[in-house]
Amino acid sequence: MKVLIASDGFLTDEVLTEALVNELPDAEIARIASTWPNPPFGDVGDVIEALGDEDELIEALKGCDAVISHTFPFTEKVIAASPDLKLITICRGGPVNVNIDAATRHGVMVSYAPGRNARATAEHSVAMLLAAARQIAQRHQEVVNGEWATDYYLFEKAGQEIGSSTVGIIGYGAIGSRVATIMAAFGARVLVYDPFKEIGVDGDVEFVDFDTLLAESDFVTIHARVTDENRHMINAETLGKMKKGAIFVNCARGSLVDYDAVCDSIDAGHLRAAAFDCLPEEPLPADHRLLRTPRITFTPHLAGASQEASRVAARIGTADIAAVSRGELPKFLANPEVSKR
């Protein structure tokens, strides 16, 4: 079986090769590499969140049965020009950089790596929640600037403890469930809203409806995939239903949130603080309103960036390639209708 390793700066050639050789030691390996994450990905042809030249990828795919990649663009053009290709394995939670319809029409299976960075993202989300609660980044910058404020022991300025609070988690998948476990370990009351979970109590977690979560949570953190139904689910109306003084964290997707509404809520004194790893534009323009709004902590969409996440993604992807080499279906198949052909 000939496999193209399409590496980048995160899913490196070394990491992908080690995983592939472990799963399929006799594989014939071809190679191509991009410089991602520098520059960042964008739209390429008919796919999003990708980086790489379509013609170079087509050339590299000649004679390949499978390809394992992270951010290369598998467009209609690329897939149509690669008749030997049987499997595209994308080391991400969703194969957004693959034209799934085109792959299906050409009989190419597409697999992906759900949960590959769940632990990393959960840990980062907790860190962001703590940073927002205690305004760690802002206090750090004051110290660096030579300031030593002495009024943070004033009651109205003092921080908030997680273990004495109620934490609301929107979404109970691989990431949200891990956040719930960590929050329960802190001693927090943990509320979860997930449309696929029945209302009730399960161990340390209370599954509630959306309005109950908003009304009773001191902290709200969102861990949902974007759908047509939940875009801007955090908006002026839902922010208004949150407790006065609540803190909101988003390390999921920018399109889940109306950021102007967040700014309005903070400026009005309703929302106490916020923390965002995902933003409405990435990078944010220098004059963006978010950057002028106080008590917001930012990171540049890096919640899933851990060395362990890279290795886990490579292991998941190469296991699917090995399965196909044995005549089996990939474990995480995005277009199962191909298997019926």
C-alpha positions in Angstrom: 0.0 0.0 0.0 1.4 3.4 -1.0 0.6 6.2 1.5 1.2 9.9 1.1 2.3 11.6 4.4 1.1 15.2 3.9 2.7 16.8 7.0 2.9 20.3 8.5 4.4 22.0 11.5 2.0 20.4 13.9 1.4 17.0 12.4 5.0 16.6 11.6 6.6 14.2 9.2 8.3 12.5 12.1 5.1 12.1 14.1 3.1 10.8 11.2 5.9 8.4 10.0 6.4 6.9 13.4 2.6 6.2 13.7 2.3 4.8 10.2 5.3 2.5 10.5 4.0 1.2 13.8 0.6 0.4 12.2 1.8 -0.6 8.7 5.5 -1.3 8.6 5.5 -2.4 5.0 3.8 0.7 3.6 5.5 2.5 0.7 5.7 6.1 1.8 5.5 9.3 -0.3 5.9 12.7 1.3 4.8 16.3 1.0 4.9 19.1 3.6 3.4 22.5 4.2 4.6 25.2 6.5 1.3 25.5 8.4 0.6 27.1 10.9 2.8 29.8 9.3 0.9 31.1 7.3 -2.5 30.2 8.9 -5.0 28.2 6.9 -7.8 29.7 4.8 -10.1 28.9 1.9 -8.5 26.9 -0.9 -10.7 26.1 -3.9 -13.9 24.6 -2.6 -12.8 23.7 0.9 -12.1 25.7 4.1 -9.4 25.8 6.8 -6.7 24.5 4.4 -3.2 25.3 3.3 -1.3 23.9 0.3 -1.1 24.0 -3.4 -3.6 21.9 -5.3 -1.3 21.1 -8.2 1.6 20.1 -5.9 -0.8 17.8 -4.0 -2.0 16.2 -7.2 1.6 15.4 -8.2 2.4 14.0 -4.8 -0.7 11.8 -4.8 0.2 9.9 -8.0 0.1 6.2 -7.4 -1.0 6.6 -3.8 -3.7 4.4 -2.3 -4.1 6.6 0.8 -3.1 9.9 2.3 -2.9 11.1 5.8 -3.0 14.9 6.3 -4.1 17.6 8.6 -4.6 20.8 6.6 -3.9 20.1 2.9 -6.8 21.0 0.5 -8.7 17.9 -0.9 -10.8 19.8 -3.3 -12.9 18.5 -6.3 -9.9 19.3 -8.5 -7.5 17.3 -6.4 -9.8 14.3 -5.9 -10.8 14.1 -9.6 -7.1 14.1 -10.6 -6.2 11.2 -8.2 -7.7 8.0 -9.6 -5.6 5.7 -7.5 -6.8 7.2 -4.2 -9.0 5.1 -2.0 -8.8 6.8 1.4 -8.2 10.4 2.7 -7.5 10.4 6.4 -7.7 13.8 8.1 -6.2 14.2 11.5 -8.8 16.6 12.8 -12.1 16.5 14.6 -13.9 17.1 11.3 -12.7 16.8 7.7 -13.6 20.4 6.8 -10.7 20.6 4.3 -12.1 17.8 2.2 -14.9 18.1 -0.4 -16.9 15.2 0.9 -19.4 15.2 -1.9 -16.6 15.0 -4.5 -14.8 12.2 -2.5 -18.1 10.2 -2.4 -18.7 10.6 -6.1 -15.3 9.3 -6.9 -15.5 6.4 -4.5 -12.9 7.8 -2.0 -13.4 7.1 1.7 -12.8 10.0 4.1 -11.9 9.4 7.7 -11.1 11.8 10.5 -9.9 11.8 14.1 -12.7 12.8 16.6 -11.5 13.6 20.1 -7.9 13.8 19.1 -7.4 17.1 21.1 -10.2 16.7 23.6 -8.0 16.5 26.6 -5.9 19.5 25.4 -9.0 21.6 24.7 -10.6 20.7 28.0 -7.6 21.6 30.0 -7.2 24.9 28.1 -10.9 25.7 28.7 -10.4 25.2 32.4 -7.3 27.4 32.3 -9.3 30.1 30.5 -12.1 29.9 33.0 -9.7 30.3 35.9 -7.8 33.2 34.1 -11.1 35.0 33.5 -12.3 34.5 37.1 -9.1 35.9 38.6 -8.1 38.2 35.7 -4.7 36.6 35.6 -3.5 38.0 32.2 -4.6 41.5 33.1 -2.9 41.4 36.5 0.2 40.0 34.9 0.4 42.9 32.5 0.0 45.4 35.3 3.0 43.9 37.1 5.1 43.9 33.9 4.1 47.5 33.4 5.5 48.4 36.9 2.1 48.7 38.6 1.4 47.1 41.9 -2.3 47.6 42.6 -3.4 47.1 46.2 -7.1 47.3 45.8 -7.8 43.8 44.6 -8.7 42.7 48.1 -11.7 45.1 48.0 -14.7 42.8 48.1 -16.2 44.0 44.9 -12.9 43.4 43.0 -12.0 40.1 44.6 -12.0 37.0 42.4 -14.4 34.1 42.4 -13.7 30.5 43.4 -14.7 27.6 41.1 -15.3 25.2 44.0 -17.9 27.5 45.5 -19.7 28.1 42.2 -22.0 26.6 39.7 -20.4 25.8 36.4 -22.7 25.4 33.3 -21.3 23.4 30.4 -23.0 23.5 27.0 -22.3 20.3 25.1 -21.3 17.0 26.7 -19.1 15.4 24.1 -15.5 14.4 24.3 -14.4 17.9 25.5 -17.4 19.0 27.6 -17.5 15.7 29.5 -13.8 16.2 30.5 -14.5 19.7 31.6 -17.3 18.5 33.7 -15.0 16.0 35.4 -12.5 18.6 36.2 -15.0 21.1 37.5 -16.6 18.4 39.8 -13.1 17.7 41.1 -12.8 21.4 42.1 -16.0 21.0 44.1 -18.3 23.0 41.8 -21.9 22.2 41.1 -21.9 21.1 37.5 -24.8 21.7 35.2 -24.9 20.4 31.6 -27.1 21.3 28.7 -26.9 18.9 25.7 -29.9 18.4 23.4 -29.0 14.7 23.1 -29.1 14.1 26.9 -32.1 13.6 29.0 -32.7 15.9 32.0 -31.7 14.3 35.2 -28.7 13.6 37.5 -25.8 11.3 36.6 -23.1 11.2 39.3 -21.6 14.6 39.7 -23.5 16.1 36.7 -27.0 17.6 36.6 -28.4 17.6 33.0 -30.8 20.5 32.7 -32.5 22.6 30.0 -30.8 25.5 28.4 -32.6 28.2 30.3 -31.9 26.6 33.7 -28.2 26.4 32.9 -28.1 30.0 31.9 -30.0 31.2 35.0 -28.2 29.2 37.6 -24.6 29.2 36.4 -21.8 31.5 37.7 -19.6 30.3 34.8 -20.8 29.2 31.4 -18.4 27.4 29.0 -19.5 26.1 25.6 -18.3 22.9 23.8 -20.6 22.4 20.8 -20.0 21.8 17.2 -21.5 24.4 14.9 -24.8 23.6 13.2 -27.4 25.7 11.3 -29.5 25.6 14.5 -26.9 26.8 17.0 -25.1 29.6 15.2 -25.0 32.7 17.6 -26.7 30.6 20.3 -25.0 32.9 22.7 -26.6 36.2 21.8 -28.2 39.2 23.5 -31.2 37.2 24.6 -29.3 34.3 26.0 -26.7 36.5 27.7 -29.6 38.4 29.3 -30.8 35.1 30.8 -27.4 34.6 32.5 -26.9 35.5 36.1 -25.6 39.1 36.7 -21.9 38.7 37.2 -21.5 35.5 35.3 -18.3 34.7 33.4 -18.5 33.2 29.8 -15.8 31.1 28.1 -15.7 29.9 24.4 -13.0 27.5 23.3 -15.3 25.9 20.7 -16.1 27.9 17.6 -16.5 31.6 17.0 -19.7 31.4 15.1 -21.5 30.1 18.2 -21.3 33.5 19.7 -22.6 37.0 18.9 -19.5 38.9 20.1 -21.1 42.3 19.9 -23.7 41.1 22.3 -20.9 40.0 24.7 -19.3 43.4 24.5 -22.7 45.0 25.2 -23.2 42.8 28.2 -19.8 43.5 29.7 -20.1 47.2 29.1 -23.6 47.2 30.7 -22.2 45.5 33.8 -24.2 42.3 33.4 -21.5 39.8 32.3 -18.6 40.1 34.6 -15.8 38.7 32.3 -15.2 36.5 29.4 -12.4 34.4 27.8 -12.1 33.4 24.2 -9.9 31.1 22.2 -12.2 31.3 19.2 -13.0 34.7 17.7 -15.3 36.2 15.0 -12.3 37.0 12.9 -8.9 35.3 13.1 -6.7 37.3 13.6 -8.8 40.1 15.0 -8.3 43.5 13.3 -6.4 45.9 15.5 -9.5 48.2 15.9 -11.9 45.4 16.8 -14.4 46.2 19.5 -13.4 43.1 21.5 -10.0 44.4 22.0 -11.4 47.6 23.6 -13.7 45.8 25.9 -12.4 45.2 29.5 -12.1 41.9 31.3 -11.8 39.7 28.3 -8.9 37.2 28.2 -7.8 36.0 24.8 -5.7 33.2 23.3 -5.1 32.8 19.5 -7.1 29.6 18.8 -4.6 27.2 20.4 -6.7 25.2 22.8 -6.1 22.0 20.9 -2.4 22.6 20.5 -0.5 20.0 22.5 2.2 17.5 21.5 0.1 14.7 22.8 -2.9 15.8 20.6 -0.6 15.6 17.6 0.5 12.0 18.4 -3.1 10.9 19.2 -4.3 12.3 15.9 -1.6 10.4 14.0 -2.4 7.2 15.8 -6.1 7.5 15.0 -5.5 8.3 11.4 -2.9 5.6 10.7 -5.1 3.0 12.4 -7.8 3.8 9.8 -5.2 3.4 7.0 -4.1 0.0 8.4 -7.8 -1.1 8.6 -8.3 -0.3 4.9 -5.1 -2.1 4.0 -6.7 -5.2 5.6 -9.9 -4.8 3.6 -11.8 -3.3 6.5 -13.6 0.0 6.9 -12.1 2.9 8.7 -13.3 3.3 12.3 -14.2 7.0 11.8 -15.7 7.2 8.3 -17.2 10.5 7.2 -18.9 9.2 4.1 -20.2 5.7 4.9 -22.3 5.6 1.7 -19.0 4.9 -0.2 -18.7 1.5 1.6 -22.0 0.4 -0.1 -20.4 0.6 -3.5 
